[in-house]
Structures are given as structure tokens and as C-alpha cells.
Amino acid sequence: MFEGSKPAFLVAFDHCQTIATERFLLPAGIWHVQRLFGALTGLGRDGEFARSAKILEDYVHPIIEARLKDLNVNDKNDLLSLYIRHARETNQTHMLTPTYLRDTIINCTSWQRPLFSRVPPLTNAESSTNKQS
């Protein structure tokens, strides 16, 4: 199921996105039955989804836990650190749970690809012009 040259996390991420997209294309009644079947048996697309989601959870949970304990989070500018910093500065403790952070970061990451795919890639000439400005 998870073969290829990409790390297991990336394969699992793509797999979850594919299955979630398929849910939008199916009539609600069908995917609800599929979800029930997957929950009861661990088989089918929802069984695959659960296994892929577990790989995602196992990958991101230690990262989130470490970042929550990181005393230098204010010095970092990655998406996870920005969310943690904002939650602490605004006293929004519900945003500091690992589950909330996992869901937020994965949802933001899943929207990156379609958004960035609309932007044409920079050529080498454009890239060097932007550096000189």
C-alpha cells in the first residue's frame, strides 16, 4: 500500500487527501456506508484511511509535543510555531492542544498544493531579478 520513493508520511498524506476527495464525489449515503463498513471491519477505503491517518498521527504528534515544550518557539517562524505563539499571546488555550494543532496544520498543508499550483513557477531569470531588487 505504501510503496515508492517518498517517505511514508507523504504517501499517507496523499492517500488521506485522495480518500477525502472521493467522499465529496460520492453521494453521502454511499460513503457513510463505506465509513461504517471500514469502522467495523478495518477494510475498504475507510480502513485504508484509518491506517494512513495513523501514520500521519505518529509522525506529527512528537513534533507538536516537542514544539509545545520548546521555550524558543518565539524565535521560530514556521506555521506551527506561529499558531502556538498566537495562542499563547491571545490566551486561547483551546488552540494549544495537540489535536487542534494537528488538525489545523494538516488542513493548512492540504490547501497549500492547490493554491501554489495556480502560481506559475519562477524561471531562473525571474528569480535572480527578484533577488537584485
C-alpha positions in Angstrom: 0.0 0.0 0.0 2.8 2.5 0.9 5.4 1.8 -1.7 7.5 4.2 -3.6 10.4 6.6 -3.1 8.5 9.1 -1.0 8.6 8.9 2.8 5.7 7.0 4.4 4.3 10.3 5.9 4.0 11.9 2.4 2.4 8.8 0.9 -0.1 8.6 3.8 -0.8 12.3 3.5 -1.6 11.9 -0.2 -3.6 8.8 0.4 -5.8 10.6 3.0 -6.3 13.5 0.7 -7.4 11.2 -2.1 -9.9 9.3 0.0 -11.3 12.6 1.5 -11.7 14.0 -2.0 -13.5 10.8 -3.1 -16.0 11.4 -0.3 -17.0 14.7 -1.9 -17.7 13.0 -5.2 -19.8 10.2 -3.8 -23.4 10.5 -2.6 -23.5 10.9 1.2 -25.3 7.7 1.8 -22.7 5.6 0.0 -19.6 7.0 1.8 -21.5 6.8 5.1 -22.0 3.0 4.5 -18.3 2.7 3.4 -17.2 4.5 6.6 -19.4 2.2 8.8 -18.0 -0.9 6.9 -14.5 0.4 7.4 -15.0 1.1 11.1 -16.5 -2.4 11.7 -14.0 -4.4 9.6 -10.9 -2.2 9.0 -11.3 -3.0 5.3 -12.2 -0.9 2.3 -11.3 2.8 1.7 -12.1 3.8 5.2 -9.9 1.1 6.6 -7.1 2.4 4.4 -7.9 5.9 5.5 -7.6 4.9 9.2 -4.2 3.3 8.6 -2.9 6.3 6.7 -4.3 8.7 9.4 -2.4 6.6 12.0 0.9 7.1 10.1 0.2 10.9 10.0 -0.6 11.0 13.7 2.5 9.0 14.6 4.6 11.4 12.5 3.2 14.8 13.6 2.4 14.1 17.3 6.0 14.1 18.5 6.8 17.2 16.5 3.8 19.1 18.0 4.6 17.9 21.6 8.2 19.0 21.2 7.2 22.4 19.8 4.7 22.9 22.7 7.6 22.4 25.1 10.1 24.5 23.2 11.0 27.6 25.1 12.4 29.2 21.9 9.1 29.0 20.0 9.0 32.8 19.7 12.3 32.7 17.7 10.8 30.4 15.0 8.6 31.4 12.0 7.2 28.1 10.8 3.4 27.7 10.7 3.2 25.5 13.8 5.3 28.0 15.9 3.2 30.9 14.7 0.0 29.2 15.8 1.5 28.4 19.2 2.8 31.9 19.6 -0.6 33.4 18.7 -2.5 31.1 21.0 -0.2 32.0 23.9 -0.3 35.7 23.2 -4.1 35.8 23.0 -4.7 33.3 25.8 -6.6 30.9 23.5 -5.7 27.7 25.4 -8.0 25.6 23.2 -5.6 26.2 20.3 -2.7 24.6 22.3 -4.0 21.1 22.3 -2.1 18.6 20.1 -5.3 17.6 18.4 -6.2 21.1 17.5 -2.7 21.9 16.2 -2.5 18.7 14.2 -5.9 19.3 12.5 -5.1 22.9 11.8 -1.6 22.3 10.4 -2.7 19.3 8.3 -5.7 21.3 6.9 -3.5 24.2 6.0 -0.9 22.0 4.4 -3.5 20.2 2.4 -4.6 23.5 0.9 -1.0 24.6 0.0 -0.7 22.3 -3.0 -3.8 23.6 -4.9 -3.1 27.2 -4.0 0.6 27.1 -5.0 -0.1 25.1 -8.2 -2.0 28.1 -9.5 1.1 30.3 -9.3 3.4 29.9 -12.3 6.9 28.7 -11.3 9.7 31.3 -11.3 12.3 30.9 -14.0 16.0 31.4 -13.1 16.0 34.8 -14.7 13.0 35.9 -12.7 14.4 34.5 -9.5 17.7 36.4 -9.9 15.8 39.6 -10.8 13.8 39.4 -7.6 17.0 38.9 -5.6 18.5 42.1 -7.1 15.5 44.3 -6.2 
